[in-house]
Each structure stands twice: as C-alpha cells, then as structure tokens.
Amino acid sequence: MINIGSWGTGTSLSALRSGGMPVPLWWDGPVAPSQPRNRRDRTEPPPRRTRRRASHSLDSVLSEAVALLDESGSQGLTFRALAARLGGGVGSIYWYVSSRDELLDRAADHVMAGVLEKIRPIGTDDPIEDLRTIGVTLFGAIVDRPWLGAYVLRDTGIQEHSLQVYEKIGEQVLRLQLTPRQSFHAASAVVGFVLGTAADMGQELPEALLLGEVEPDEYMARVVDQWRSLDPAEFPFVHHIVDEFAGHDDADQFRAGLDLLLAGLRLQAAG
C-alpha cells in the first residue's frame, strides 16, 4: 500500500500508475514546474489536529456500564471493556468520568434513578406502611444486582438519585415525630437492613452451582440433610427451624425481617 504522504507534499497517483517519477501535487504540469502556488513555507509547522469528542452520551456510557456490571460484576467493569461495547476508544470515556470509582458510583446512581421514579408517588396515611413499600422496592432493585449494594450512597456528592431515595425514607421517619437521634437511627436501620439483606441474598453462588455440577434443588437438599444430621442437643435451634429453612423463600424471609424492624419502629413512635 502506497503512503501518499511519503514525499512530504503528496504524490500524484497518475504518475505512479504510469511508471514515471513521483510528481508533487502542487506542480502545474508533470515536468518542469513553475513556482509552486500556495505552498506552505517549510518553516511553518503543520496544522494541529483537534480532538473530536466521542459521539456517545453520559446516559449511554452509564447504561452500558450497568449492563457490564450485571453480566460480570464489578471486576468485569474496565474502561477497555466498556469502550469496546460503546464502539469508541478508552479515552472517550474520560469525557464523562474521571476514574473507575466515579464510573461505579454513577452507574449505581443510574440504577437508583429508576428506584426513585417508582417510590416518588408513595404517600399514604401510614408512614410505616410507606417505609415498607419503599424498602421492598429498593430490595427488589438490589437483590438482582449483587454489585449494587456496595456503591449505593457511597458518594452523595455525585449520587443525587441515591440521596433522594434516602431523603424519601427519612421523610417517612420524620412523620413519626421522633427525636433527631431516633430518626437517624431509624432511617439507618431501614437502609442497612435492606442493603445488607439484598447483598447477602445476591452473593455469588457456590462453585458447584456455577459450573452446573449440581442443580439448585439438589444442592439445597444436601444442606438440609447435613443440618438434620447434626446433634439435636448441640444444635436445638437448627433442628427447630430446619423444615422452614428447607422450603423458605428469600423474598418472604426479607419481608418478614423488615416487618419485625418496622413493628419495633411503630412501638417506639407510639411510646
């Protein structure tokens, strides 16, 4: 392949095809040229190339980042992998975020924007019931995304949607007319329970399940059998609840725990 710029000022392709000597493009004719026209002085530097901004938007960057996180977890989110999905160079991502940490925080907040839209209309006569509805909605968003819990409310300076979700929770607590200290502890307890339980239930599966070596029901049956084989004198509680454990539903377990927490909060507000 011929480099057209290899003679500095350009080369006539017709001259190359005819087997003649390369003729500079600024000649009037193919032989003895007159003085070149509009020729740049050789001491003048070449024009500088201007950097072109990438064609994608912040929304598309965050949407693809969330997709990568859903597929591969936080370890799978690299600038190189994200750039490949977006069809641009790694440098283009720096138009929108300054670091991987900022990308993770903004990706988490991108998901929280959807949560905020779902809970924004909530507002009944019962603040405890509203707290329950918000908690269940937040749990549903996080349990399907094990990576999310670690980055929610990590940097509220850029996570405006996450902060607004926290504010929505706090406003329901405010209606209970607790002291500032009680209110802070109540909101923290709700957020902590939701995020912690969702992260725990969404943790990575055992290797045998990931590799398909055993089916989920078979794996659970093995655990239940192991619990039942324990000494009842040493593990009386395990034997007391093992049948419930064998057939439990994670979402029901979460809602039951949240109801216990909120029942205590109702009693505190009534006292």
GUMAR-721272 format. One record per residue: residue in three letters; x, y, z of N, C-alpha, C in turn. Coordinates in steps of 0.05 Angstrom, whole numbers, plus 32768, in hexadecimal, padded with zeros to 4 digits. Layout:
// residues N
AlaXYZXYZXYZ;...
This chain:
// residues 271
Met80117FE88000800080008000801280198000;Ile800D802C7FEE801E80437FEB801580597FFF;Asn80288063800E802380798020802380938010;Ile800C809F800C800A80B67FFB801B80CE8006;Gly801E80CE801F802D80E5802A804B80DF802E;Ser805680CA8022807180C38027808580D7801C;Trp807C80E88009808F80FD7FFE808A8118800B;Gly807C81188020807881318030806281428025;Thr80628148800A804E815A80008039814B7FF0;Gly803A81317FEE802681217FE0803281177FC6;Thr802681027FBA803080F67FA2801980F27F8E;Ser801E80F87F75800980F47F61800680D67F5B;Leu7FEE80CC7F607FE880B07F5B7FEA80A97F3E;Ser7FE380BB7F2C7FE480B67F0F800180B27F06;Ala801380C07F12803080BD7F0B803980A27F14;Leu803080997F2C8039807F7F35802E80697F24;Arg8015806C7F1B800980577F0A801780557EEF;Ser8021806C7EE5802E806C7ECA804B80647ECB;Gly8055805F7EE3807180567EE68084806D7EE7;Gly807B80867EE7808D809D7EE8809680A47F04;Met80A680B97F0580AF80C27F1F809880CF7F2E;Pro809880CE7F48808380DC7F57808480FA7F52;Val806D81057F4D806A81217F48805C812F7F5F;Pro806781437F6B805A81507F81803F815B7F78;Leu802B815A7F8A801081617F82800D817F7F7D;Trp8021818F7F88801E81AC7F83802A81B57F69;Trp803581A27F58803E81AA7F3D802781B07F2B;Asp802B81C37F18801681C87F03801781B27EEE;Gly802F81A87EE7803281947ED28043817D7EDC;Pro804581687ECC805381507ED5807181527ED2;Val807B81687EC4809881697EC080A481807ED0;Ala80AF81947EC280BC81AA7ED180A781BD7EDC;Pro80A481BF7EF5809081D07F01809881ED7F01;Ser808481FE7F02808A821A7F08808A821C7F26;Gln808A82357F30808A82387F4D8070822C7F59;Pro8072821E7F6D805B82127F7A804882277F84;Arg802E82217F83801A82337F8C800F822A7FA7;Asn800C823E7FB9800182397FD3801082247FE3;Arg802A82227FDE803A820F7FEC8041821A8008;Arg803C8209801C80428211803780608213803B;Asp8069822880498085822B804F808E8213805F;Arg80A58208805880AE81F0806580B481F48083;Thr80B8820D808B80BD821280A780A3821480B8;Glu808C821580AA8073821780B8806A81FB80C2;Pro806381F980DB805B81DE80E5804181D580D9;Pro803D81BB80D6802481B080CB800C81B780DD;Pro7FF581B880D27FDD81BE80E27FD881A980F7;Arg7FD081B2810F7FCB819F81257FB081928121;Arg7FAE817881287F95816A81277F8581718141;Thr7F6C8176813E7F5C817B81557F4F8161815E;Arg7F4C815F81787F41814781847F2381478180;Arg7F18813281767EFC813081717EEE81218189;Arg7ED9812C81927ECA812081A87EBC8107819E;Ala7EBB80F381B07EAD80DA81A97E8F80DF81A4;Ser7E8480CF81947E6880D3818C7E5480C981A1;His7E5D80B881B47E4980AE81C77E4480C281DD;Ser7E3080BD81EE7E2880CF82037E2D80C3821E;Leu7E2B80D382337E2F80C9824E7E1A80B38254;Asp7E0280B7824A7DED80A3824F7DF580888242;Ser7DFF8088822A7E07806F821D7E1F8063822B;Val7E32807382347E49806982437E40805A825C;Leu7E2E8067826B7E24805B82847E138042827F;Ser7E038043826A7DF2802C82647E038014825D;Glu7E188018824D7E29800182467E3A7FF8825E;Ala7E41800B826F7E50800482887E3F7FF2829A;Val7E257FF9829D7E137FE982AD7E107FCD82A0;Ala7E0E7FCC82867E0B7FB282787E247FA1827D;Leu7E3B7FAC827C7E547F9D82827E557F94829F;Leu7E4D7FA582B17E4C7F9E82CE7E387F8782D2;Asp7E217F8882C57E0D7F7382C87E187F5882BE;Glu7E287F5982A97E327F41829C7E4A7F3582AC;Ser7E5C7F4782B47E767F3D82BF7E7D7F4882DA;Gly7E6C7F5882E77E737F6383017E877F7982FF;Ser7E8F7F8483157EA17F9B83157EBC7F958309;Gln7EC57F7C830B7EDF7F7482FF7EDE7F7782E1;Gly7EC77F7382D57EC57F7382B87EC37F8F82AC;Leu7EC07FA382BD7EBD7FBF82B27ED87FCB82B0;Thr7EE37FCB82987EFC7FD982927EF77FED827C;Phe7F078002827A7F04801682657F0780098249;Arg7F187FF682477F1D7FE9822D7F047FDA8225;Ala7EF87FCA82377EE07FBB82317EC97FCD822B;Leu7EC77FE382397EB17FF682357EB48004821A;Ala7ECC800C82147ED1801981FA7ECB800781E3;Ala7ED07FED81E67ECA7FDA81D17EAC7FD881CC;Arg7E9D7FD981E17E807FD881DE7E757FF181D2;Leu7E81800781D87E78802181CE7E81802681B1;Gly7E96801781A87EA0801B818E7EB28034818B;Gly7EC0803A81A07ED3805181A07EED804A81AD;Gly7EFD805E81B17F17805A81BF7F14805D81DD;Val7F27805381EC7F27805582097F2680728211;Gly7F35808382037F37809F820B7F1C80AD820A;Ser7F0980A381F97EF080B181F67EE080B08210;Ile7EE4809C82207ED5809982397EDD80AF824D;Tyr7EF580B9824A7EFE80CE825D7EF180E98257;Trp7EE180EB82427ED18103823E7EBB81048254;Tyr7EB480ED825F7E9D80EC82717EA480E5828E;Val7EB880D582927EC180CE82AD7EDF80D082AF;Ser7EE880D682C87F0580DA82CB7F1380C282D5;Ser7F0580AD82DE7F11809682E97EFE807E82EA;Arg7F08806782EF7EF7804F82F07EE480518309;Asp7EEE805C831F7EDD805F83367EC580718330;Glu7ECA808783227EB48098831B7EA1808A8308;Leu7EAB807A82F67E9A806B82E47E88805882F3;Leu7E93804A83077E83803783177E6E80468327;Asp7E75805D83337E61806C83427E4B80778330;Arg7E52808183197E3E808B83077E2D807582FB;Ala7E38805E82F67E29804782EC7E14803E8301;Ala7E1D803E831B7E0A803783307DF3804B8332;Asp7DFA8064832F7DE6807983317DD380798319;His7DDE806F83027DCD806C82EA7DB7805882EF;Val7DBD804382FE7DA9802F83057D95803B8319;Met7DA0804A832C7D90805683417D7C806B8336;Ala7D828076831F7D6F808883127D55807A830D;Gly7D56806183047D3F805182FF7D2F804B8319;Val7D3E8045832F7D32804083497D2380598352;Leu7D2F8070834E7D23808983577D09808E8348;Glu7D088088832F7CEF808D831F7CD9807B832A;Lys7CE0806383337CCB8051833D7CC080598358;Ile7CD1806483697CC8806B83847CBF80888387;Arg7CC4809883737CBC80B583757C9F80B9837B;Pro7C8C80A9836F7C7080AE83747C6680A3838F;Ile7C768094839D7C6D808783B67C67809C83CB;Gly7C50809983D87C4780AC83EC7C2C80A583F6;Thr7C298093840A7C10808C84167C0D809A8431;Asp7BF9809384407BF5809E845B7C0780918470;Asp7C14807B84687C24806B847B7C41806C8473;Pro7C52807B84817C6F807D847A7C7D8062847C;Ile7C758051848E7C81803784917C7C80268479;Glu7C648026846F7C5D801784577C6C8022843F;Asp7C70803D843E7C7F804984287C9C80418429;Leu7CA7803F84427CC3803584457CC58019843B;Arg7CB1800984407CB27FED84377CB27FEC8418;Thr7CA17FFC840C7C9F7FFB83EF7CBA800583E2;Ile7CC5801983EE7CDF802383E47CF5800E83E8;Gly7CF5800183FF7D097FED84047D077FD583F2;Val7CEF7FCC83EC7CEB7FB583DA7CF47FBD83BD;Thr7CEE7FD583B57CF57FDE839A7D147FE08398;Leu7D217FEB83AC7D3E7FED83AC7D4B7FD283AC;Phe7D407FC083BC7D4B7FA583BD7D497F9783A2;Gly7D327F9B83957D2F7F8E837A7D437F978366;Ala7D4C7FB183687D5F7FBB83557D7B7FB0835B;Ile7D817FAB83747D9D7FA4837C7DA17F86837B;Val7D8D7F7683837D917F5983857D987F4D836A;Asp7D8F7F5983547D957F4F83397DB07F5A832F;Arg7DBC7F6C833E7DD57F7883367DE87F77834E;Pro7DF57F6183537E067F5E836B7E1B7F74836E;Trp7E247F7F83587E397F9483587E2E7FAF8363;Leu7E147FB383627E097FCD83677E0B7FD78384;Gly7E067FC583977E057FCC83B37E1F7FDA83BC;Ala7E357FD383B17E4F7FDE83BB7E537FFB83B2;Tyr7E438004839F7E48801F83947E3280338398;Val7E1B802983A37E05803C83A97E0D804E83C0;Leu7E09806883BD7E0F807C83D27E2C807C83D9;Arg7E3E807583C77E5B807583CD7E66809183C9;Asp7E5B80A083B67E6480BC83B17E4C80CD83A9;Thr7E3E80D883BD7E2680E683B87E2B810183AA;Gly7E45810983A87E4B812183997E44811E837B;Ile7E45810683717E3E810183557E2780EE8352;Gln7E1E80E283687E0780CF83677DEE80DC8370;Glu7DE480EE83607DCC80FE83687DB380EC836B;His7DB080D8835A7D9880C7835C7D9980B68375;Ser7DB080AC837C7DB3809C83947DAD80AD83AD;Leu7DB680C683AD7DB180D883C37D9380DE83C5;Gln7D8580E083AE7D6980E683AF7D5980CD83B8;Val7D6280B583B37D56809D83BE7D59809D83DC;Tyr7D7080A483E67D7580A684027D6380BB840F;Glu7D6080D184027D4F80E6840B7D3280DD840D;Lys7D2980CE83F97D0E80C483F87D0980B28410;Ile7D1D80A184177D1A8090842F7D1980A18448;Gly7D2B80B584497D2C80C684607D1280D68465;Glu7D0580DE844F7CEC80ED84527CD680DD845E;Gln7CD680C384597CC280B184667CC880AF8484;Val7CE280AD848B7CEA80AC84A77CE380C684B5;Leu7CE680DC84A67CE080F784B27CC380F984BA;Arg7CB280EB84AC7C9580EC84B37C8F80DE84CD;Leu7CA280CE84D77C9E80C084F17CA480D18509;Gln7CAE80E985047CB380FD85197CC680F2852E;Leu7CDC80E685257CF180DC85377D0580F2853B;Thr7D1880EE854E7D2D810185527D4180FF853A;Pro7D52811385367D65811185207D7780F88522;Arg7D7E80F1853B7D8F80D9853E7D7F80BF8537;Gln7D6780BE85417D5680A7853B7D5080A5851D;Ser7D4C80BC85117D4680BD84F47D5E80B384E4;Phe7D7680BC84EB7D8E80B484DD7D92809684E0;His7D8E808B84F87D92806E84FC7D7C805E84EE;Ala7D64806984ED7D4E805A84DF7D54805884C1;Ala7D5B806F84B57D60806F84987D79805D8492;Ser7D8D805F84A37DA5804E849F7D9F803184A1;Ala7D8D802A84B47D86800E84B77D778003849F;Val7D65801384947D56800A847C7D6980078464;Val7D79801B845F7D8C801A84497D9F8003844C;Gly7DAA800084647DBE7FEB84697DB27FD08466;Phe7D9A7FCC846F7D8D7FB1846D7D887FAB844F;Val7D7D7FBE84417D777FB984257D907FB38414;Leu7DA47FC584177DBC7FC184077DCB7FA8840F;Gly7DCD7FA384297DDC7F8C84337DCF7F72842B;Thr7DB57F70842E7DA77F5784287DA87F52840A;Ala7DA47F6783FA7DA57F6383DD7DC07F5A83D4;Ala7DD57F6683DF7DF07F5F83D87DF67F4283E0;Asp7DEC7F3A83F87DF17F1F84017DE37F0B83F0;Met7DCA7F1083E97DBB7EFD83D87DC57EFD83BB;Gly7DD27F1283B37DDB7F1483977DF87F0C8394;Gln7E057F0183AA7E217EFA83A87E257EE48394;Glu7E3E7EE1838B7E457ECE83767E3F7EB28380;Leu7E347EA2836D7E2C7E8683747E457E758378;Pro7E427E5E83867E587E4B83897E627E42836E;Glu7E7B7E3A836D7E877E3383547E797E1B8346;Ala7E6F7E0883567E627DF1834A7E497DF9833B;Leu7E3B7E0E83457E237E1783377E2B7E27831E;Leu7E407E3883207E487E48830A7E527E3782F2;Leu7E5F7E2082F97E697E0F82E47E547DFB82DA;Gly7E3C7DFC82E67E277DEA82DD7E2B7DCD82E6;Glu7E3C7DC982F97E427DAE83027E2A7DA28313;Val7E1A7DB4831E7E037DAC832E7DED7DC0832A;Glu7DD47DB6832B7DBD7DC783287DB77DD58343;Pro7DAB7DED83437DA57DFC835B7D957DEB8370;Asp7D807DDD83677D707DCD837A7D817DB88387;Glu7D927DAB83777DA37D9683827DB77DA18396;Tyr7DC27DB8838F7DD67DC583A17DC87DCC83BC;Met7DB07DD783BB7DA17DDF83D37D9B7DC683E3;Ala7D947DB083D67D8D7D9883E47DA57D8D83F3;Arg7DBD7D9083E87DD57D8783F57DDA7D96840F;Val7DD57DB1840D7DD97DC284257DC57DBA843B;Val7DAC7DB784337D977DAF84467D9E7D958453;Asp7DA67D8184447DAE7D67844F7DC57D6A8463;Gln7DD87D7B845C7DEF7D7F846E7DE57D8C8488;Trp7DD37D9F84877DC87DAB849F7DB97D9784B0;Arg7DA97D8684A37D9A7D7284B27DAB7D5D84BF;Ser7DC37D5A84B57DD57D4684C07DE47D5084D9;Leu7DE17D6A84DE7DEF7D7684F57DE27D6C8510;Asp7DF27D6C85257DE97D63853F7DD37D77854A;Pro7DBB7D6E854F7DA67D8085597DAD7D8D8573;Ala7DBD7D7F85847DC47D8B859E7DD77DA2859A;Glu7DE87DA185857DFB7DB685807DF07DCC856E;Phe7DDC7DC5855D7DD07DD9854B7DB27DD8854D;Pro7DA77DDF85647D8A7DDD85677D7B7DF18555;Phe7D867E0985517D787E1D85407D777E148523;Val7D8E7E0985197D8F7E0084FD7D7A7DEA84F8;His7D767DD8850B7D627DC385087D467DCE850A;His7D437DE485197D297DF0851C7D1F7DFD8503;Ile7D317E0884F37D297E1784DB7D307E0A84C1;Val7D3C7DF284C17D467DE684A97D317DE28493;Asp7D197DDB849C7D047DD784887CFC7DF1847A;Glu7CFB7E0784897CF67E21847E7D0D7E29846B;Phe7D257E2484737D3C7E2A84627D3B7E1B8448;Ala7D327E0284497D327DF184317D207DFC841B;Gly7D0B7E0A84237CF87E13840E7CF47E31840E;His7D087E4084197D047E5D841C7D077E6B8401;Asp7CFC7E8384007CFE7E9583E87D0D7EAD83F1;Asp7D227EB583E27D337ECB83EB7D247EE583ED;Ala7D127EEA83DA7D037F0383DB7CF07F0483F3;Asp7CE47EEE83FA7CD37EEC84127CE37EF1842B;Gln7CFB7EE5842B7D0D7EE884427D147F058446;Phe7D1A7F1384307D217F3084327D097F40843D;Arg7CF17F3B84327CDA7F4B843A7CD37F468458;Ala7CD77F2D84617CD27F27847D7CE67F36848F;Gly7CFF7F3784877D137F4684977D0D7F648497;Leu7D057F6F84807CFE7F8B847E7CE67F918490;Asp7CD27F7F84907CBA7F8484A07CC27F8484BE;Leu7CD47F7384C67CDD7F7384E27CEA7F8E84E9;Leu7CFB7F9884D87D087FB184DC7CF47FC884DE;Leu7CE17FC884CC7CCE7FDE84CB7CBA7FDD84E2;Ala7CB47FC484EB7CA37FC285027CB07FCE851B;Gly7CCA7FCA851E7CD87FD785347CD87FF58531;Leu7CDB7FFF85197CDB801C85147CBF8027851A;Arg7CAA801985147C8F8022851A7C8B80258539;Leu7C95801185477C93801185647CA380298570;Gln7CBA802E85657CCA8045856E7CBB805F856A;Ala7CAF806285527CA0807A854C7C88807E855E;Ala7C7B806785667C63806985767C6A806F8593;Gly7C838068859B7C8B806D85B77C93808985BD;
